[in-house]
Amino acid sequence: MMEKRKYPRYKANISIKYKRSDDPISSWQIGSEIKNISMGGLLFTAYENMPSGTPLIFKLHIFTKDKKKKIIELKLVKPKMA
């Protein structure tokens, strides 16, 4: 069966930190990893069960060609239902 996605998924191996953005006492979870990513979402390893659409903040540690480390912070929000 062929997948029908709006955006293509790309395999990734990116170390991340994450925490829930809807919980003010949530702490950063370290050691997780993004497995694949697209414009519409991502698949990552987590230390707890969370329902799809849980609002999260991610910090990605990315190295550029010149080997400089960049930290990017993403805030994922629950998508609006049509």
Helices and strands as residue ranges (DSSP letters): E 10-20, E 29-38, E 41-44, E 56-63, E 69-76
